[in-house]
Amino acid sequence: MIADIATHSLQLVREMDAPADKLYRAWTTPERMGEWFCPKPWKVTEARLDVRPGGSCFILMEGPEGEKIPNPGIYLDVVPNRKLVFTDAYTSAWVPSEKPFMTAIVEFEDLGNGRTKYTATALHWTAEDKKAHEEMGFHEGWGIVAGQLERIAGTF
């Protein structure tokens, strides 16, 4: 039996004052991830991206108390300027991860006049993982990140 997707997903949808190609570029330029990828005082201290289906990605986030959260994964689908799909279910070379948490789908829909509908969806393996992500502050955190992304997109 396939579970209802709503049981396992969290989603953020925003209309942004930035063109889709610049938002996509921000998502695919590793040396710029530190400018927007996590809410401050957290920061990205390392980012490696091989942006292609099957390519690996790795983002290291560090907190103000020295916490380190490594985020290894694999891109499942890449449609330039339209969509990125990646998961932590695998690490590089399709090696299964110890504990998969989510698959992310980031979509950029060009609305014209330099505006974009931005949709970020987190699909979790279990309802418990979804609840844990929500309690970590998914809506607030991903909302802050979307605002930071929108602001820096104009610099691309």
C-alpha positions as a LaTeX table, in Angstrom:
\begin{tabular}{lrrr}
\hline
Residue & $x$ (\AA) & $y$ (\AA) & $z$ (\AA) \\
\hline
Met1 & 0.00 & 0.00 & 0.00 \\
Ile2 & 1.34 & 3.44 & $-0.94$ \\
Ala3 & 1.05 & 6.08 & 1.78 \\
Asp4 & $-0.71$ & 9.36 & 1.10 \\
Ile5 & 1.96 & 11.88 & 0.05 \\
Ala6 & 0.49 & 14.52 & 2.40 \\
Thr7 & 1.25 & 12.23 & 5.35 \\
His8 & 4.94 & 12.47 & 4.53 \\
Ser9 & 5.48 & 15.88 & 2.92 \\
Leu10 & 6.11 & 19.47 & 3.96 \\
Gln11 & 5.99 & 22.28 & 1.43 \\
Leu12 & 6.85 & 25.94 & 1.07 \\
Val13 & 5.44 & 27.96 & $-1.85$ \\
Arg14 & 6.44 & 31.56 & $-2.55$ \\
Glu15 & 6.21 & 34.05 & $-5.37$ \\
Met16 & 9.61 & 35.69 & $-5.64$ \\
Asp17 & 10.85 & 38.89 & $-7.23$ \\
Ala18 & 13.69 & 37.08 & $-9.00$ \\
Pro19 & 13.95 & 35.28 & $-12.32$ \\
Ala20 & 13.92 & 31.47 & $-12.28$ \\
Asp21 & 17.36 & 31.20 & $-13.90$ \\
Lys22 & 18.99 & 33.28 & $-11.14$ \\
Leu23 & 17.28 & 31.31 & $-8.37$ \\
Tyr24 & 18.42 & 28.08 & $-10.03$ \\
Arg25 & 21.95 & 29.46 & $-10.34$ \\
Ala26 & 22.00 & 30.24 & $-6.60$ \\
Trp27 & 21.00 & 26.63 & $-5.91$ \\
Thr28 & 23.76 & 25.29 & $-8.18$ \\
Thr29 & 26.72 & 27.54 & $-7.33$ \\
Pro30 & 28.52 & 25.93 & $-4.37$ \\
Glu31 & 30.73 & 28.91 & $-3.51$ \\
Arg32 & 27.60 & 31.05 & $-2.94$ \\
Met33 & 25.60 & 28.59 & $-0.77$ \\
Gly34 & 26.92 & 30.19 & 2.42 \\
Glu35 & 25.09 & 33.41 & 1.57 \\
Trp36 & 21.61 & 31.95 & 1.82 \\
Phe37 & 21.31 & 28.18 & 2.43 \\
Cys38 & 20.66 & 28.15 & 6.20 \\
Pro39 & 19.20 & 30.62 & 8.70 \\
Lys40 & 21.75 & 32.66 & 10.62 \\
Pro41 & 23.56 & 32.17 & 12.97 \\
Trp42 & 24.01 & 28.82 & 11.19 \\
Lys43 & 26.35 & 28.85 & 8.20 \\
Val44 & 27.50 & 26.66 & 5.34 \\
Thr45 & 31.21 & 25.94 & 5.67 \\
Glu46 & 31.55 & 23.47 & 2.79 \\
Ala47 & 29.54 & 22.82 & $-0.37$ \\
Arg48 & 30.30 & 20.42 & $-3.22$ \\
Leu49 & 27.74 & 20.00 & $-5.99$ \\
Asp50 & 27.85 & 17.74 & $-9.06$ \\
Val51 & 24.56 & 18.99 & $-10.51$ \\
Arg52 & 23.37 & 16.19 & $-12.79$ \\
Pro53 & 21.16 & 13.13 & $-12.29$ \\
Gly54 & 23.28 & 10.70 & $-10.27$ \\
Gly55 & 25.71 & 13.44 & $-9.25$ \\
Ser56 & 26.57 & 13.79 & $-5.60$ \\
Cys57 & 26.06 & 16.80 & $-3.38$ \\
Phe58 & 27.46 & 17.62 & 0.04 \\
Ile59 & 26.68 & 20.60 & 2.22 \\
Leu60 & 28.13 & 21.03 & 5.71 \\
Met61 & 26.15 & 23.32 & 8.00 \\
Glu62 & 27.67 & 24.57 & 11.25 \\
Gly63 & 25.87 & 26.09 & 14.19 \\
Pro64 & 26.90 & 28.83 & 16.62 \\
Glu65 & 27.88 & 26.28 & 19.30 \\
Gly66 & 30.09 & 24.29 & 16.95 \\
Glu67 & 27.36 & 21.87 & 15.89 \\
Lys68 & 28.03 & 20.24 & 12.52 \\
Ile69 & 25.35 & 18.81 & 10.28 \\
Pro70 & 26.71 & 17.09 & 7.16 \\
Asn71 & 24.20 & 16.74 & 4.32 \\
Pro72 & 25.42 & 14.22 & 1.74 \\
Gly73 & 23.15 & 13.17 & $-1.09$ \\
Ile74 & 22.50 & 12.43 & $-4.74$ \\
Tyr75 & 20.66 & 14.39 & $-7.42$ \\
Leu76 & 17.81 & 12.34 & $-8.86$ \\
Asp77 & 16.52 & 14.83 & $-11.42$ \\
Val78 & 17.88 & 18.09 & $-12.78$ \\
Val79 & 15.98 & 20.32 & $-15.22$ \\
Pro80 & 18.00 & 23.54 & $-15.63$ \\
Asn81 & 16.11 & 26.64 & $-14.45$ \\
Arg82 & 13.03 & 24.51 & $-13.63$ \\
Lys83 & 13.66 & 21.74 & $-11.09$ \\
Leu84 & 16.14 & 20.05 & $-8.76$ \\
Val85 & 15.38 & 16.75 & $-7.02$ \\
Phe86 & 17.86 & 15.36 & $-4.52$ \\
Thr87 & 17.84 & 12.85 & $-1.69$ \\
Asp88 & 19.88 & 11.84 & 1.31 \\
Ala89 & 18.80 & 8.20 & 0.79 \\
Tyr90 & 22.08 & 7.69 & $-1.04$ \\
Thr91 & 25.54 & 9.11 & $-0.69$ \\
Ser92 & 28.03 & 9.36 & $-3.52$ \\
Ala93 & 28.13 & 6.50 & $-6.03$ \\
Trp94 & 24.61 & 5.35 & $-5.04$ \\
Val95 & 25.75 & 3.97 & $-1.69$ \\
Pro96 & 22.67 & 3.75 & 0.59 \\
Ser97 & 22.80 & 6.11 & 3.56 \\
Glu98 & 22.51 & 4.85 & 7.11 \\
Lys99 & 19.22 & 6.63 & 7.79 \\
Pro100 & 17.45 & 8.36 & 4.92 \\
Phe101 & 15.44 & 11.36 & 6.03 \\
Met102 & 14.00 & 13.05 & 2.95 \\
Thr103 & 13.90 & 13.75 & $-0.75$ \\
Ala104 & 13.69 & 17.43 & $-1.71$ \\
Ile105 & 12.00 & 18.78 & $-4.81$ \\
Val106 & 12.76 & 22.42 & $-5.62$ \\
Glu107 & 10.77 & 23.90 & $-8.50$ \\
Phe108 & 11.08 & 27.25 & $-10.27$ \\
Glu109 & 8.08 & 28.35 & $-12.37$ \\
Asp110 & 8.72 & 31.47 & $-14.47$ \\
Leu111 & 5.79 & 33.87 & $-13.97$ \\
Gly112 & 7.18 & 36.52 & $-16.32$ \\
Asn113 & 8.39 & 40.03 & $-15.50$ \\
Gly114 & 11.28 & 38.63 & $-13.45$ \\
Arg115 & 8.98 & 36.80 & $-11.02$ \\
Thr116 & 9.07 & 33.12 & $-10.11$ \\
Lys117 & 6.80 & 30.73 & $-8.27$ \\
Tyr118 & 9.20 & 28.87 & $-5.97$ \\
Thr119 & 8.08 & 25.55 & $-4.53$ \\
Ala120 & 10.23 & 23.56 & $-2.11$ \\
Thr121 & 8.86 & 20.18 & $-1.05$ \\
Ala122 & 10.40 & 17.80 & 1.49 \\
Leu123 & 9.18 & 14.20 & 1.16 \\
His124 & 9.90 & 12.04 & 4.19 \\
Trp125 & 10.07 & 8.25 & 4.50 \\
Thr126 & 7.82 & 8.19 & 7.55 \\
Ala127 & 5.21 & 10.34 & 9.22 \\
Glu128 & 7.53 & 10.44 & 12.24 \\
Asp129 & 10.34 & 11.95 & 10.13 \\
Lys130 & 7.91 & 14.56 & 8.79 \\
Lys131 & 6.84 & 15.44 & 12.34 \\
Ala132 & 10.47 & 15.69 & 13.47 \\
His133 & 11.28 & 18.02 & 10.53 \\
Glu134 & 8.26 & 20.17 & 11.35 \\
Glu135 & 9.35 & 20.37 & 15.00 \\
Met136 & 12.89 & 21.35 & 13.88 \\
Gly137 & 11.28 & 24.44 & 12.38 \\
Phe138 & 10.75 & 23.48 & 8.73 \\
His139 & 8.28 & 26.28 & 7.93 \\
Glu140 & 10.17 & 29.05 & 9.72 \\
Gly141 & 13.64 & 27.89 & 8.65 \\
Trp142 & 12.84 & 27.16 & 5.02 \\
Gly143 & 10.90 & 30.45 & 4.90 \\
Ile144 & 13.94 & 32.40 & 6.14 \\
Val145 & 16.13 & 30.59 & 3.63 \\
Ala146 & 13.70 & 31.40 & 0.79 \\
Gly147 & 13.88 & 35.09 & 1.72 \\
Gln148 & 17.68 & 34.99 & 1.77 \\
Leu149 & 17.68 & 33.17 & $-1.58$ \\
Glu150 & 15.40 & 35.79 & $-3.12$ \\
Arg151 & 17.62 & 38.63 & $-1.88$ \\
Ile152 & 20.89 & 37.23 & $-3.22$ \\
Ala153 & 19.45 & 35.99 & $-6.55$ \\
Gly154 & 19.79 & 39.49 & $-7.97$ \\
Thr155 & 23.57 & 39.27 & $-7.60$ \\
Phe156 & 23.87 & 36.39 & $-10.08$ \\
\hline
\end{tabular}
